[in-house]
Amino acid sequence: MNVRAAQVILGAVLIALVASGCSGAKHDAKTITLYTCATDTVEQAVIKAYEDKHSGTKVDVFRAPTGKLNARVAADVRSGGIKADVIWACDPLTMHQYDKQGLLKDWSATGAGAIPAKYRTRRYVGVDLLYLIAVVHKGTSPPATWADLTKPTYRSAVAVPSPTFAASALGMLGYFAGAPAYGIDYYTRLKSNGAKQLDSPDDVLTGVAQGTYRAGFALANAAYSARKKGSPVEVVWPKPGAIAIYAPIGITTRKGGSTRAAAFASFVASREGQTIMAKAGAYTTLPGLPGPPIPAGSPIVSPDWPTLFGDSTTLLSRYAKVFGG
C-alpha cells in the first residue's frame, strides 16, 4: 500500500470516528440526567408522561435523600463539574446552597406563571409542597399542639427525623428555631422527654405504624397513603400548624449538558405536569388541583427561608448538641 492510499484510509477512519462522536453527542443531548429526592411514584409518573410526549428522550434518575444527594453533588464538583442536567430538590435551602456554588443557571419555567411568586426565583421554581405533620399510632391521644409532644403523656414515645439527613426535617428545625415559645429549646425538651432521632420522616412513619413509637413527625402525603393501605396510624395537623416546605426544580450549569433540560423542568412546573403529580399523590404548588387531603381549617406555617439561608450551619450545630449529628 502506498503512502497516498494509507492517508486516504486514515482520513476515512477519522471521518467515521468524528461522525460517530457527533452521533453520540446528539443522543446524549436527548438524554436528561435528573438528580432528585422526590418521591419515586411522583417523579416516575411525571417522567413517564414526558418521555411519552417526547419520543427518543430518556430521563436518567439519581434519587436519594437530601444528605446523600448533597454528597453526590459534592463528588461531582470535585471530579470536574456537576453531572446532572436538572435538580429537583426537596427544599429551597438545598437549592440555595447549589445556587451559591454556581451550579444553577437563570431559567424561567414556561407556563409556570400561575405558581405563586413566593415559590419562584430566577433559578428555580417550587413544584410541590411537603407538609410536616404529626402521626400517632391508632388509639393514641393526638397532640393538639406541637408542644404537647414534650409532655409526660408522650414520654419515650416520640420519633424525630434528622435534619442532617432529610431536607424536610431541616425545614422543620428552621421553623421551630424561630417560632415563639419553641426555639431550639423545643428539641431539648423533646430529648429530655425521651424522644428518639431517626433518619427520615418515612422511618418515623414506619416506627409509629409498627408501634415502636406512639407519635412522631412525618410527611402528610406519605401518612395518608399509609393509612389508606391499612396502616394503623392517624394523621394530625397540630397548632400552630403543619410545616410547609416547597420542593424546587432548576436546571444546572453542566457543560455540554442536555439541550432538553429546560423543557423537562418546565414540563414538571406546567399545569399538565402538576396535574400528573397531584394524581400521583403530591401536594402541588399550583393552586386548585386535586391531591392528598388537607382537613378544613387546618393551620399551615412556613419557615423564614431568608433567615434559614444564613443560619442553617449554626442551627445544625446547635441541634447536634441536643440529638447529635
N, C-alpha and C positions, 0 to 999 in steps of 0.2 A: 504494500500500500504506500503510495507516495505521500509527501507532506500535505499537498493540497487536499487530497481525499480525506486524510486524517482530520484536517481542520474543518472540513465540511461536516464530517460525522460528529466531531466535538461540538460544533455550533448547533447541530440539530439536537444533541443531547441537552445542551444548556437551555435551548428554547423550550424543550419539553419540561425541564425542571422548573423553569420560570412559570410556564403555563400551569403546571401542577400546583406550584405555590400560590399563584393567583386564584386558582380554583378553590384551594383550601381556605384562603383568606375570605373569599366570598361566602363559603359555607360557614366559617366562623362568625362572619358578620350577621348571619341569621340565627346564631346560637346565643342566647341570653343567659348569662350566669347571674343567678339571684342568691344573695345571702339574706337569710331571714330567721326570725324567731317566731313567726306567725304560726298559729295552729295549723297542723298539716291538712286537716279536712277543708279549712277555709282557703288556704294557699293553693291546694291542689285543684279545688273547684274553679278558681279564677284562672289558673294556668291552663287547665284543660280547655276552658272556653276560649282563651286567647289563641292557643295553638290550633284549635278547630277553625278559627276565623282567619288564621294566617298560615296557610299551607307551607310546609317546609321549615317553619320556625320551631326551634326547640328551646325550652327553658330548663336549664340545668340548675338544680337547687342544692345549696348547702344550708341545712336548717339546724339550729342549735339554740339552747338557752343563751341569754344575753352575755353571760360571763364567758362562755365558750366562743360565742360569736366575736366578742372583743379580742379574744386570744387569736382567732383565725385572721382577723383584720391586721392585728399587730404583726403576725408572722408574715403576712403578705407584704406589709410595708418594709419589713426588714430584708425581705428577699427580692426587692426590686419594684414593688408597687402593688396597689390593690388589684385583685384578680376578679372582683365582682363588677358586673355592669350596673346592677341595681341592688340597693339595700332597702329592705323592708324591716324596720326595727320595731321594737315593742314599746318605745317611749321616746319623747323628744330629747331627753338628756343624752341618750346614746347617740342620736343623730347630731346633736350639737357638738359633741366631742369629735365625731368624724369630720364635721364641717371645720372645726378648729384645726384639724390636721391637714386640711386642703383636699379631702377625699371626695367632696361633693361639688357638683357644678351647678351654676344657675340653671333653673328649669321652671317652666310654668306649665303645669299639667293641663292639657287640652280638656275642656269640658268640666273642670273642677270648680268653676266659679260658684256653684251652689253650696259647696262645702264652706262652713263658717270661717271667716277670716282668722279667727283665733287658732285654727288648725293648719294655717298655711304660712309658709315663709318663702323666701326667694329660692331656696334649695330643696325643700321637702314639703310634703303635704300629708296631713293625717288622714288615714283611710279607714281606720277602725278604732273603737274605744274598748278599753279594758276597765271593768268595774271591780274594784276590790270590795268584797262584802264579807259577812261572817257566815260560816256554816256551822251547824250543830248536829250532833248525832240525834237521830229521831228519838223523841222522848225527853231531850234535854231542854231545860228552860232557856228560851232565846234571850240574848242580851238586848236591852233597849238602847243602850249606848255602847260605843267602843270602850268607854271607861269601865263598864260592867265586867269586862273580861279580866280585870285586875282584882276582882272581889273574891272572897273565900269560896263562893259557890263554884268557881272555876279553878280552884287550886290544883296545880299539877295536871290540868286537863286541857290546856290551850297549846296549839301549834302555830308557830310564826315562820313565814318564809324568809329566806336570807336575801338582803338587798345586794349582796355581792354576787349572787347567782342569778336572780330574777329581776328584770327591769321593773316589773310592776311593784315588787317589794321595795325597790329603791324609791319609786314614786310615792309609795305609802309612807316610807320613812320621811321623805321630804314634806309631805302633808302634815304628819303628826308633829314634826320638828317645829313647825310654825303655827300650829293650831293652839288657840287659847285653851288653857287647862290641860294641855297634853305635853308637848315638847319631848325632848329626848328622855326626860324622866318617865314618860309613859312606858318606854321599853324597860326601864329599870324596875318599874312596878310590876310589869308582866313577868320579868325574870324572877323577881322576889316572890311572886305568886306561883312559881314552878313551871312557867311556860317553857316549851322546848323549841329550839330552832331546827327547821328542816330546810331543804334546798329550795323547793319551788312551791307555788300555790297548789299545783297538782299533787305534790307529795302531801301537803296539808289535807287536801280533799280526800285523798286515799286513806290517810291516817284517821280522819274523822269518820269516814264511811265504815272502816273496819272496827271502830270503837276504841282504837288505841288512844285517841283524844276525844273529848266531848265537844270541843269547839275549836275554831281556827279561822284564819284569813285565807280566802280563796277567790277565784275569779267567777263572776256571776254566770257567764255563759257555760263554763265547764260544770259548775254546780247544778244548774238547771238541766243540763244534758245528762249528768249522772243520776239525778233524781228521776228523770223521765225513764231511764233504763232500769229503775228499781232500786237504786242505791238508797240506803236508809239515812238520808241527810235532809235537813231543812235549810232553806236559804233565807238569810236575814239581812235587811238593809238598816243597820243601826244609825242612830243620830251621832254626830251632826250630819252624817251622810256617807253613802258609798263613795269611794275614792276613784275618780275618773282619770284615766291615763290614756292619752291618744297615741296611736301607733303610726308613725310616719313612713312614707316611701320617698326615695330620691334616686337620682342617677349619679354615677361616680365619675371621677376624672381618669378612669382607666385609659391608658394609651392603647390605641388600636382596638378598642372595645366594640361591642355590638352596635351597629347603626340603628337597631330596633329597640334599644333600651328605653328611650323616652316614650316610644309608642306603647310599650308594655306597661310602664309605670303610669302613663296617662289612662290606659285601659282600666287598671286597678282603681284609679281615682274617679272614673267616669260613673254615670248613673248605671250603666249596664254592669260594670264590674262591681259596683257597690250593691246592686240588687242580687247578684250571684252570691256575694259574701254574706248578705243578710239571710238568704235562703240556706246557706251552709252553716249558720249558727253564730254569726258575728254581729256585734253592735256596730253599726256603721256611723261615720261622721256626717254623711249626707242625711239630713232630716227627713222623716216621713216614711222611711222604708220599714217593712216588717222585719222582725228579728226576735231574739230572745226576750223574755218578759222584763218589764220594769214596772213593779207594782205601783198603782196610782198613789200619788202623794209621796213617793219615796224620795228622801233627800239625797242630793248629789253634791259633792265638793271636789275641788281640784287642788293639786299642789301649786305653790307660787313658783312657776317654772323659771323665770328670770333669776330669782334668788337661788334656786336649786342649782342652776347652771354654775354659779360662782362658789357655792358652798358644799357641793357634793363630797369632795375629798374630806373636808372637815367633819361632815356628818357621818361618813362611813367610819372615820377614825373614832369618833365618839360612840357610835353604835358598837364597834368592835370591843370597846372597853366593857360593854354590857354582855353581849352574846358571843363575842369572839368573831373572827374573820369569816 
